[in-house]
Amino acid sequence: MKRQEISVKKLLGIIEEKDRRIAELEQQVQWFMEQMRLSKRKQFGVSSEQTKIEQINLFNNEEEETHNLAITEQERIEVKAHYRKRTRLTTDKLPEDLPVEVIEHKLPEEECICLECGSELHTMGKETRDELKIIPAKAVIVRHIRHVYSCRNCEETSDHTPIVKADIPEPVIKGSFASPETIAHIATQKFMMGSPLYRQEQEWKQNGIEISRQTMSNWLIKACENWLEPIYEEMKKRLCEHEVLHADETVVQVLKEPGKAAQSKSYMWLYRTSGEAKHQIILYDYQPDRKHIHPEEFLKEFSGYLHADGYNGYYKLPKKITVIGCWAHVRRKFFEAMEALPKDKQSTSNAAKGVTYCDKLFHLEKQFALLCPETRLKEREKQSKPIIDEFYDWIRKLNVLPKTHLGKAVQYAQSQRKYLERYILDGRLEISNNRAERSIKPFVIGRKNWLFSNTPGGARTSAVYYSLVETAKENGLNPFEYLSWIFSQAPNLGKPGYVSTFADFLPGSMKIPAKVFIPQSKRTEPEKYAWEEDE
């Protein structure tokens, strides 16, 4: 009898172990299926994470509260107009201030005879057709001839002859034939258009000009050390005077980093002003690793709010810096959890509900966009705070496996709660760190072309050039014209007719000439969130 009981217990134990193993394997199969679906989507699907705003209707009991904003009817109309649905331009428009080259097409004099009566024909009207003509960049040699004067009378009668030289502007690099425009062109081609120096070398060669990539690299580095780094330091000083900033980082490969293998990761950090700043500043900072000491050192003069992602290095910064979390990252994790499910289960899943909670918060931010910071703060406390509380109450009751995509999304949201809720503390703060992500994107796109930096010095030079190019773009300046102006003015700093300090080169300076600004378009676009952008 006892043997039978032991045998039964043993069999039950075996069955339990098999059941446990089956459940474990089912979870693994589910995880692999999710990975396969996500992999297929990344490879073959669209990159957009956009969802329909109608999902907000899942919360029918709150629909009226969402639209009960404490703003005037006129403001409500303005908000709706500002965030109208994006439409495509159906016609292209040419700038009105472009020079016009007129070509007249006339009949030869011998053909200006009427075929009916033989009388002379006259012009009764004209038909006009406009074409946009592109003139490729051309190179010219600018030869500076400096006149040197002396006195003939002194030459004949005196033992001392005074010599006077005409004024001549200092070159951007002494002993070099590089002009301000040449270095600006090379810089914008690489750091704005993503064209590596070896490609530019081939382009120069096609025009019969042989300039090696090494020479171009030396020009960029020398011009940066002499003239751009002081401007960069002025921009950094101005950046840290603001009370709200954004930060992000991305990897970069540096081949000859001391003490590191060529395949190891280095990092390009980004710091920028927020939407409340009148003049935007975007700065890149190269560092060999991702340690928190780098943002701590860069921001040592800064005190205020810092928007960042979930990297815990930011949470080790001094107490004078208050880190603000990013709801776009929360949404992305729930979106990926939703995309990992079969299509017929996506819309009714808990992951979709998590996305919808986030969408509702972002939808409110669009409605608050035109409000002043004080009013925006009140509306967030009134409308956004209850949604956040309900969201966290909902995920607290969820029973999900921690290793699933939904489990990871829930865990991320819970671990980041105190940082995510902080955007409600001040009306100047933003719901996401998308501003920094958009600013680091040009560097990521450029990295796909030039792939790596050869030395740490080259990486630091790239950081300075990207800083000036992206700051120029953000402030409506033409990067080529901006750099050309800097390289012509900076070597002659303080001279009559030139700027007096490096601070005069910063965005917002009254010394920046009109030709540096990009002609303003009358057409405005609503700001897009990260998942709404095209690749």
Backbone torsions as a table, in degrees:
resi	resn	phi	psi	omega
1	MET	NA	-44.8	179.7
2	LYS	-64.3	-37.5	178.6
3	ARG	-61.7	-39.7	-179.8
4	GLN	-65.1	-41.7	179.1
5	GLU	-62.1	-42.7	178.6
6	ILE	-62.8	-42.1	179.6
7	SER	-62.9	-41.6	179.3
8	VAL	-64.9	-44.9	179.2
9	LYS	-61.2	-40.0	179.5
10	LYS	-64.4	-41.6	178.3
11	LEU	-65.3	-41.0	178.8
12	LEU	-63.5	-38.4	177.4
13	GLY	-64.2	-41.3	178.0
14	ILE	-63.2	-42.4	179.9
15	ILE	-63.2	-43.1	179.3
16	GLU	-62.4	-42.1	179.1
17	GLU	-63.7	-41.0	177.7
18	LYS	-66.1	-42.0	177.3
19	ASP	-59.9	-43.5	178.9
20	ARG	-62.0	-42.2	-179.9
21	ARG	-66.5	-40.3	177.8
22	ILE	-62.2	-44.9	179.1
23	ALA	-61.5	-39.8	179.1
24	GLU	-64.7	-42.8	178.7
25	LEU	-67.4	-36.6	177.6
26	GLU	-62.6	-40.0	176.8
27	GLN	-63.7	-40.7	178.8
28	GLN	-64.6	-42.3	178.4
29	VAL	-61.3	-43.9	179.0
30	GLN	-61.3	-41.5	179.9
31	TRP	-64.8	-44.0	178.9
32	PHE	-64.3	-37.3	177.5
33	MET	-64.6	-41.2	177.7
34	GLU	-62.5	-44.3	179.3
35	GLN	-62.2	-38.9	-179.9
36	MET	-65.7	-43.0	-179.7
37	ARG	-65.1	-42.0	178.8
38	LEU	-65.8	-39.7	178.9
39	SER	-63.6	-42.1	178.7
40	LYS	-64.9	-38.6	179.9
41	ARG	-65.9	-42.4	-179.8
42	LYS	-65.7	-33.7	-176.4
43	GLN	-83.7	-39.8	-172.7
44	PHE	-116.6	-19.2	-175.8
45	GLY	-86.6	179.0	177.6
46	VAL	-77.8	152.2	-178.3
47	SER	-83.6	-15.5	-177.9
48	SER	-66.6	143.7	175.6
49	GLU	-106.9	20.5	-174.6
50	GLN	-69.2	140.5	174.6
51	THR	-127.2	162.3	-178.2
52	LYS	-75.3	135.5	-178.5
53	ILE	-66.4	-18.2	180.0
54	GLU	-63.0	-15.6	178.4
55	GLN	-60.6	-21.7	179.3
56	ILE	-61.5	-23.7	-179.9
57	ASN	-66.8	-7.2	173.2
58	LEU	-60.7	-23.6	-178.7
59	PHE	-104.4	66.4	-173.7
60	ASN	-61.7	-33.6	-176.3
61	ASN	-69.4	-13.9	-178.1
62	GLU	-110.7	1.4	-172.1
63	GLU	-61.0	-41.5	-178.2
64	GLU	-68.2	-38.4	-179.6
65	GLU	-62.8	-35.5	-177.6
66	THR	-59.4	-37.8	-174.7
67	HIS	-96.0	2.1	-178.1
68	ASN	-89.7	61.2	-176.8
69	LEU	-79.7	145.7	179.2
70	ALA	-86.8	58.5	178.2
71	ILE	-133.8	164.4	-176.8
72	THR	-73.7	163.2	179.7
73	GLU	-64.5	-35.7	178.8
74	GLN	-63.7	-42.6	177.1
75	GLU	-62.9	-37.0	179.5
76	ARG	-62.6	-40.3	179.2
77	ILE	-66.9	-40.6	-179.6
78	GLU	-63.5	-41.4	178.8
79	VAL	-62.1	-44.2	-179.3
80	LYS	-63.7	-39.2	-179.9
81	ALA	-69.2	-38.8	-177.7
82	HIS	-66.9	-35.4	-178.0
83	TYR	-107.7	42.9	176.8
84	ARG	-69.3	164.7	179.7
85	LYS	-62.9	134.9	-179.4
86	ARG	-66.4	131.1	179.0
87	THR	-122.4	153.3	179.1
88	ARG	-83.5	144.2	173.1
89	LEU	-69.6	131.7	179.2
90	THR	-92.8	-20.0	178.0
91	THR	-132.0	146.6	176.4
92	ASP	-94.0	153.2	-177.2
93	LYS	-128.8	133.2	178.3
94	LEU	-93.7	144.6	178.2
95	PRO	-59.2	140.4	-177.1
96	GLU	-76.0	-21.0	-174.7
97	ASP	-94.4	8.7	176.6
98	LEU	-69.7	142.0	175.9
99	PRO	-63.2	145.9	-176.7
100	VAL	-112.5	126.7	175.3
101	GLU	-103.0	116.0	-174.5
102	VAL	-97.2	128.3	175.0
103	ILE	-120.5	117.3	-178.1
104	GLU	-94.1	134.4	178.0
105	HIS	-112.5	109.7	-177.2
106	LYS	-122.7	158.0	173.9
107	LEU	-75.5	145.1	173.0
108	PRO	-59.2	151.3	-176.3
109	GLU	-57.0	-36.0	-177.8
110	GLU	-71.0	-15.6	179.5
111	GLU	-99.0	-1.2	179.8
112	CYS	-84.8	51.2	179.9
113	ILE	-123.9	134.0	179.1
114	CYS	-67.2	130.7	-179.3
115	LEU	-73.2	-16.8	-177.5
116	GLU	-88.1	-49.8	-174.1
117	CYS	-119.2	-9.7	178.6
118	GLY	86.1	3.7	178.8
119	SER	-75.0	166.1	-179.2
120	GLU	-75.4	137.9	177.4
121	LEU	-84.4	148.9	175.8
122	HIS	-125.7	160.8	-180.0
123	THR	-75.7	113.3	179.6
124	MET	-96.9	-12.3	-179.6
125	GLY	-179.3	174.7	-178.8
126	LYS	-136.5	142.0	173.6
127	GLU	-107.9	132.3	-174.9
128	THR	-117.1	137.0	174.9
129	ARG	-134.7	126.0	179.5
130	ASP	-98.8	140.7	175.3
131	GLU	-129.9	144.6	175.1
132	LEU	-90.5	116.6	-178.6
133	LYS	-102.9	124.5	178.9
134	ILE	-99.2	125.6	177.2
135	ILE	-105.5	111.3	-179.2
136	PRO	-58.6	153.8	179.9
137	ALA	-56.9	137.6	178.5
138	LYS	-125.5	152.9	-177.6
139	ALA	-107.2	138.4	174.1
140	VAL	-133.3	155.2	175.6
141	ILE	-94.7	123.2	175.2
142	VAL	-96.9	111.0	-176.8
143	ARG	-101.4	112.6	178.4
144	HIS	-87.5	118.7	177.6
145	ILE	-112.1	114.3	-176.3
146	ARG	-100.0	120.8	-179.6
147	HIS	-82.1	136.1	178.4
148	VAL	-115.3	128.3	-172.7
149	TYR	-113.7	147.0	172.8
150	SER	-143.1	169.3	-177.0
151	CYS	-101.9	120.7	-179.5
152	ARG	-67.1	-35.2	-179.5
153	ASN	-64.3	-42.3	179.2
154	CYS	-67.5	-34.0	178.8
155	GLU	-60.7	-34.8	-175.5
156	GLU	-89.5	-32.7	-170.8
157	THR	-112.3	-15.1	-173.5
158	SER	-120.7	157.6	176.1
159	ASP	-86.4	-2.2	177.7
160	HIS	-129.8	127.2	-179.6
161	THR	-113.3	114.2	177.6
162	PRO	-68.1	140.2	178.0
163	ILE	-121.1	129.5	-179.8
164	VAL	-121.7	132.3	179.0
165	LYS	-110.6	142.6	176.5
166	ALA	-68.9	150.8	177.8
167	ASP	-66.1	143.8	177.2
168	ILE	-144.8	135.6	-179.4
169	PRO	-66.7	144.9	177.2
170	GLU	-69.9	143.8	178.7
171	PRO	-76.4	160.4	179.4
172	VAL	-67.5	-35.5	175.0
173	ILE	-135.1	117.7	-178.0
174	LYS	-66.3	137.0	179.3
175	GLY	80.4	5.8	-179.0
176	SER	-116.9	153.9	175.8
177	PHE	-93.4	12.8	178.5
178	ALA	-77.2	131.6	176.7
179	SER	-96.5	164.6	174.8
180	PRO	-54.4	-40.9	-178.6
181	GLU	-67.6	-35.3	-179.4
182	THR	-65.6	-48.2	-179.9
183	ILE	-66.3	-38.4	177.9
184	ALA	-63.4	-39.3	179.1
185	HIS	-65.3	-47.0	179.1
186	ILE	-60.3	-42.6	-178.1
187	ALA	-65.5	-45.8	-178.3
188	THR	-69.9	-32.8	176.8
189	GLN	-64.1	-39.1	-178.5
190	LYS	-82.4	-49.2	-169.2
191	PHE	-92.7	-9.6	174.1
192	MET	-114.6	-43.0	-177.4
193	MET	-93.4	-8.9	176.6
194	GLY	73.5	26.4	-179.2
195	SER	-96.3	110.2	-179.2
196	PRO	-61.3	162.6	-176.8
197	LEU	-64.3	-31.7	-179.8
198	TYR	-67.9	-31.9	175.8
199	ARG	-70.8	-41.4	178.7
200	GLN	-64.0	-35.6	176.6
201	GLU	-58.3	-42.3	178.0
202	GLN	-67.6	-36.9	179.7
203	GLU	-65.8	-43.8	176.7
204	TRP	-59.9	-41.6	-177.2
205	LYS	-63.1	-34.7	178.6
206	GLN	-63.7	-23.5	178.3
207	ASN	-97.7	12.0	176.7
208	GLY	80.6	13.7	-178.9
209	ILE	-112.8	121.4	-178.5
210	GLU	-102.4	100.7	175.9
211	ILE	-126.0	119.6	-175.6
212	SER	-74.6	156.2	177.6
213	ARG	-62.3	-30.6	178.3
214	GLN	-66.3	-40.6	177.1
215	THR	-63.6	-45.3	178.8
216	MET	-61.6	-41.0	178.3
217	SER	-62.2	-43.5	178.7
218	ASN	-62.7	-40.0	177.2
219	TRP	-60.3	-47.9	-178.8
220	LEU	-60.3	-45.0	-177.8
221	ILE	-66.8	-45.0	-178.3
222	LYS	-64.9	-44.7	179.3
223	ALA	-64.5	-35.4	178.4
224	CYS	-66.7	-48.2	-178.7
225	GLU	-61.5	-41.4	-174.5
226	ASN	-77.0	-41.6	-167.8
227	TRP	-122.9	-31.5	-175.2
228	LEU	-88.0	-34.1	-179.1
229	GLU	-62.2	-40.7	174.5
230	PRO	-61.4	-36.3	176.8
231	ILE	-67.3	-41.4	177.3
232	TYR	-57.0	-43.9	179.9
233	GLU	-65.9	-36.6	175.9
234	GLU	-65.4	-40.6	178.1
235	MET	-65.0	-39.2	178.4
236	LYS	-63.0	-42.2	178.2
237	LYS	-62.0	-42.8	178.9
238	ARG	-67.3	-38.3	179.8
239	LEU	-60.0	-45.5	-175.6
240	CYS	-73.2	-7.4	175.5
241	GLU	-80.2	-15.8	178.8
242	HIS	-77.4	161.6	-178.4
243	GLU	-102.9	-10.3	179.6
244	VAL	-132.7	122.2	-179.9
245	LEU	-132.5	166.6	174.6
246	HIS	-123.3	149.7	178.6
247	ALA	-141.2	150.3	176.1
248	ASP	-159.4	171.6	178.5
249	GLU	-152.4	154.8	177.3
250	THR	-148.3	162.2	-175.0
251	VAL	-80.7	154.4	173.4
252	VAL	-148.7	143.4	-179.3
253	GLN	-99.3	126.8	176.5
254	VAL	-119.9	120.4	-171.5
255	LEU	-71.1	-40.0	-173.1
256	LYS	-113.4	51.2	175.0
257	GLU	-82.1	121.0	-177.5
258	PRO	-56.2	131.6	176.4
259	GLY	78.1	8.7	-178.9
260	LYS	-132.5	148.8	175.2
261	ALA	-71.2	152.6	-178.2
262	ALA	-61.3	-27.2	-176.9
263	GLN	-84.6	-7.7	-175.4
264	SER	-74.2	163.7	-175.8
265	LYS	-92.4	135.2	165.5
266	SER	-115.1	176.3	-173.6
267	TYR	-134.9	142.1	171.4
268	MET	-107.9	113.4	179.3
269	TRP	-91.3	150.8	179.0
270	LEU	-129.8	136.4	175.4
271	TYR	-133.0	136.5	-179.2
272	ARG	-150.8	162.6	176.8
273	THR	-73.9	165.9	-179.5
274	SER	-99.6	-174.2	-175.9
275	GLY	-67.8	-19.4	-177.4
276	GLU	-77.0	-13.7	-177.4
277	ALA	-74.3	138.9	179.0
278	LYS	-71.9	-41.4	178.2
279	HIS	-121.7	120.6	-174.2
280	GLN	-78.5	143.2	175.6
281	ILE	-129.8	129.7	179.3
282	ILE	-125.2	121.5	-178.2
283	LEU	-125.4	135.8	174.1
284	TYR	-104.4	147.7	-179.2
285	ASP	-140.5	114.6	179.8
286	TYR	-81.4	135.6	175.7
287	GLN	-142.7	151.3	-175.9
288	PRO	-73.7	-12.7	-179.0
289	ASP	-151.2	-171.7	-173.9
290	ARG	-109.7	21.2	-177.4
291	LYS	-67.4	148.3	-176.1
292	HIS	-67.9	-14.3	-179.2
293	ILE	-65.3	-22.5	-177.9
294	HIS	-72.8	-51.7	174.4
295	PRO	-64.7	-30.2	178.2
296	GLU	-63.2	-41.6	179.0
297	GLU	-71.9	-42.7	-178.2
298	PHE	-63.5	-37.9	-174.6
299	LEU	-102.5	25.5	-176.0
300	LYS	-65.3	-24.2	177.4
301	GLU	-94.6	2.1	-175.4
302	PHE	-98.3	143.0	174.9
303	SER	-143.6	120.9	-178.7
304	GLY	155.8	-148.3	-176.7
305	TYR	-97.2	137.5	178.5
306	LEU	-126.9	114.5	174.4
307	HIS	-76.8	132.9	-178.5
308	ALA	-153.1	172.5	175.8
309	ASP	-89.9	-162.7	-173.7
310	GLY	-83.8	9.6	-179.8
311	TYR	-66.8	124.8	-172.4
312	ASN	-72.4	-8.8	175.4
313	GLY	-60.1	-32.8	179.1
314	TYR	-68.6	-27.6	-177.0
315	TYR	-77.2	-5.1	177.2
316	LYS	-96.7	4.6	179.5
317	LEU	-71.4	159.8	-179.5
318	PRO	-56.1	158.3	-176.1
319	LYS	-64.8	-20.4	179.1
320	LYS	-69.6	-12.4	177.5
321	ILE	-106.8	119.4	179.1
322	THR	-98.8	114.9	-176.7
323	VAL	-82.7	133.0	179.0
324	ILE	-110.0	128.2	-178.9
325	GLY	-75.3	172.3	-174.6
326	CYS	-119.2	115.7	179.3
327	TRP	-73.2	-20.3	177.4
328	ALA	-65.6	-33.7	177.5
329	HIS	-68.7	-39.0	176.6
330	VAL	-61.6	-47.7	-179.1
331	ARG	-60.3	-41.2	-177.9
332	ARG	-61.4	-38.7	-178.7
333	LYS	-69.7	-39.7	175.6
334	PHE	-68.3	-35.7	178.7
335	PHE	-64.5	-43.3	178.4
336	GLU	-64.4	-37.0	176.6
337	ALA	-63.9	-37.2	178.2
338	MET	-69.4	-42.4	-179.1
339	GLU	-67.9	-22.4	179.8
340	ALA	-75.5	-13.5	-178.9
341	LEU	-87.1	158.9	171.9
342	PRO	-58.9	147.7	-173.4
343	LYS	-58.0	-35.2	-177.6
344	ASP	-72.7	-11.0	-179.5
345	LYS	-109.3	-3.5	-173.7
346	GLN	-67.6	-49.3	-171.5
347	SER	-66.1	-25.2	-177.3
348	THR	-104.0	7.6	-175.3
349	SER	-82.4	162.6	174.4
350	ASN	-65.4	-31.3	177.6
351	ALA	-62.1	-41.8	178.7
352	ALA	-64.8	-35.8	178.7
353	LYS	-67.6	-37.4	175.9
354	GLY	-63.0	-41.3	176.5
355	VAL	-60.9	-40.5	-177.3
356	THR	-67.3	-38.9	174.4
357	TYR	-56.8	-46.6	179.8
358	CYS	-64.3	-42.1	179.6
359	ASP	-60.7	-35.7	-179.2
360	LYS	-67.3	-38.8	177.2
361	LEU	-65.6	-42.0	178.8
362	PHE	-67.7	-35.5	178.4
363	HIS	-63.6	-39.9	176.8
364	LEU	-63.8	-39.7	-179.6
365	GLU	-62.8	-35.0	176.4
366	LYS	-65.4	-36.7	178.5
367	GLN	-71.4	-28.5	-179.3
368	PHE	-86.5	-3.1	-168.0
369	ALA	-58.9	-36.6	-175.8
370	LEU	-91.7	1.6	-180.0
371	LEU	-81.0	156.1	174.0
372	CYS	-72.6	157.7	-176.7
373	PRO	-54.4	-38.1	-179.0
374	GLU	-65.1	-45.5	179.6
375	THR	-68.7	-38.6	178.6
376	ARG	-60.9	-40.5	179.0
377	LEU	-60.7	-43.7	179.7
378	LYS	-64.5	-40.7	-178.8
379	GLU	-68.8	-35.7	177.0
380	ARG	-64.0	-43.6	179.2
381	GLU	-64.0	-34.1	-177.1
382	LYS	-79.7	-40.4	-171.8
383	GLN	-113.2	-41.2	-177.2
384	SER	-75.3	-40.4	-176.8
385	LYS	-58.2	-46.1	178.1
386	PRO	-60.4	-35.3	179.2
387	ILE	-67.5	-40.9	178.0
388	ILE	-62.8	-44.1	178.8
389	ASP	-61.9	-41.7	179.7
390	GLU	-66.9	-38.1	178.4
391	PHE	-60.5	-46.8	-178.7
392	TYR	-71.8	-31.3	174.5
393	ASP	-66.3	-36.2	179.3
394	TRP	-68.3	-48.3	-177.5
395	ILE	-70.1	-25.0	177.6
396	ARG	-64.9	-31.7	-178.4
397	LYS	-87.3	-9.0	-179.4
398	LEU	-70.9	139.4	176.0
399	ASN	-111.8	91.8	-175.5
400	VAL	-123.8	152.5	177.4
401	LEU	-74.6	133.7	-172.3
402	PRO	-65.3	-26.0	-175.7
403	LYS	-90.8	-3.9	176.2
404	THR	-78.8	165.9	178.7
405	HIS	-62.6	-38.8	178.1
406	LEU	-66.6	-40.8	178.2
407	GLY	-60.5	-41.1	179.0
408	LYS	-67.4	-37.2	178.0
409	ALA	-64.8	-43.3	179.3
410	VAL	-64.6	-44.7	-179.0
411	GLN	-63.2	-40.3	179.2
412	TYR	-63.4	-45.9	-179.1
413	ALA	-62.1	-40.5	-179.3
414	GLN	-68.9	-42.5	-177.7
415	SER	-69.8	-24.7	-176.8
416	GLN	-99.6	6.1	-169.3
417	ARG	-54.4	-48.8	-174.4
418	LYS	-66.1	-26.7	177.2
419	TYR	-82.0	-36.2	-178.7
420	LEU	-68.4	-32.9	-177.5
421	GLU	-78.0	-12.5	-172.1
422	ARG	-71.8	-17.6	-179.5
423	TYR	-65.9	-13.9	177.9
424	ILE	-80.2	-10.7	-175.8
425	LEU	-70.1	-26.9	-173.4
426	ASP	-148.1	135.1	-178.5
427	GLY	-67.5	-13.5	178.4
428	ARG	-83.3	-14.7	-176.3
429	LEU	-77.1	161.4	-178.7
430	GLU	-116.1	157.3	-175.5
431	ILE	-75.5	-17.7	-176.7
432	SER	-142.8	172.1	175.5
433	ASN	-101.8	25.2	-177.9
434	ASN	-60.8	-29.0	-179.7
435	ARG	-60.3	-42.8	178.5
436	ALA	-71.1	-38.4	-179.6
437	GLU	-64.0	-38.0	177.7
438	ARG	-67.2	-34.7	-177.6
439	SER	-75.7	-27.6	180.0
440	ILE	-85.6	-12.1	-178.0
441	LYS	-62.2	-41.3	177.5
442	PRO	-57.9	-36.9	177.5
443	PHE	-66.4	-41.7	-179.8
444	VAL	-63.6	-40.3	178.5
445	ILE	-67.0	-42.5	178.3
446	GLY	-63.0	-36.6	179.9
447	ARG	-61.6	-29.7	178.3
448	LYS	-67.6	-20.1	-179.0
449	ASN	-94.7	-51.9	-177.3
450	TRP	-92.0	-8.5	167.2
451	LEU	69.2	-47.9	-175.4
452	PHE	-156.5	166.4	170.9
453	SER	-105.5	146.6	-176.7
454	ASN	-77.6	-42.5	-176.8
455	THR	-133.5	162.2	175.0
456	PRO	-59.0	-35.9	177.6
457	GLY	-62.2	-41.0	177.0
458	GLY	-65.1	-37.5	178.6
459	ALA	-66.3	-40.1	178.1
460	ARG	-66.8	-37.8	176.1
461	THR	-62.2	-42.9	177.6
462	SER	-59.6	-40.3	-179.9
463	ALA	-60.7	-41.3	-179.1
464	VAL	-68.5	-45.5	179.9
465	TYR	-63.4	-44.9	177.4
466	TYR	-59.6	-37.2	-180.0
467	SER	-61.3	-47.5	-177.7
468	LEU	-71.7	-38.5	-179.6
469	VAL	-65.7	-47.8	-177.5
470	GLU	-70.7	-35.5	175.8
471	THR	-64.7	-40.5	177.8
472	ALA	-61.0	-48.5	-179.9
473	LYS	-59.3	-41.5	-176.8
474	GLU	-67.2	-24.0	-177.9
475	ASN	-105.6	16.0	176.2
476	GLY	75.1	24.8	177.9
477	LEU	-103.2	144.9	175.5
478	ASN	-78.6	114.8	-174.9
479	PRO	-55.0	-40.6	179.7
480	PHE	-64.0	-48.8	-179.8
481	GLU	-65.0	-36.4	-179.4
482	TYR	-65.1	-48.5	179.8
483	LEU	-67.5	-39.1	177.7
484	SER	-60.0	-43.2	179.4
485	TRP	-64.3	-42.7	178.4
486	ILE	-61.3	-47.6	-175.9
487	PHE	-69.7	-20.7	176.3
488	SER	-88.3	-29.6	-177.4
489	GLN	-88.0	-44.0	-171.9
490	ALA	-58.9	-42.6	179.2
491	PRO	-64.0	-16.9	-177.7
492	ASN	-113.5	26.0	-175.7
493	LEU	-53.4	130.4	176.3
494	GLY	88.9	-13.0	179.2
495	LYS	-76.0	156.2	176.9
496	PRO	-57.0	131.3	179.7
497	GLY	90.4	-2.8	179.5
498	TYR	-121.0	164.5	179.4
499	VAL	-67.1	158.2	-173.0
500	SER	-100.9	-26.0	-178.6
501	THR	-138.1	162.2	177.7
502	PHE	-68.0	-23.2	177.7
503	ALA	-65.0	-21.2	179.4
504	ASP	-69.5	-13.9	180.0
505	PHE	-87.4	-8.5	-175.3
506	LEU	-74.9	151.9	176.6
507	PRO	-54.3	138.4	-178.2
508	GLY	95.7	-10.3	179.1
509	SER	-67.7	137.9	178.3
510	MET	-74.6	-8.8	-179.1
511	LYS	-83.9	-13.3	-179.4
512	ILE	-68.8	121.7	-177.0
513	PRO	-71.3	159.4	-176.4
514	ALA	-62.0	-32.9	-176.2
515	LYS	-65.8	-18.1	-179.4
516	VAL	-76.2	-23.9	-176.5
517	PHE	-79.6	143.0	174.5
518	ILE	-76.2	134.2	176.4
519	PRO	-55.5	129.6	-175.8
520	GLN	-75.6	136.5	175.2
521	SER	-91.0	144.1	178.5
522	LYS	-76.5	-14.9	-175.9
523	ARG	-86.4	131.2	178.4
524	THR	-117.5	149.7	-179.6
525	GLU	-120.9	142.8	173.4
526	PRO	-67.2	149.1	178.9
527	GLU	-67.4	138.4	-179.4
528	LYS	-105.0	144.8	174.5
529	TYR	-83.1	167.2	-171.3
530	ALA	-56.7	-40.5	-175.5
531	TRP	-79.2	-7.2	178.3
532	GLU	-92.6	-9.3	-173.9
533	GLU	-81.1	146.9	174.4
534	ASP	-77.0	154.4	179.9
535	GLU	-71.2	NA	NA
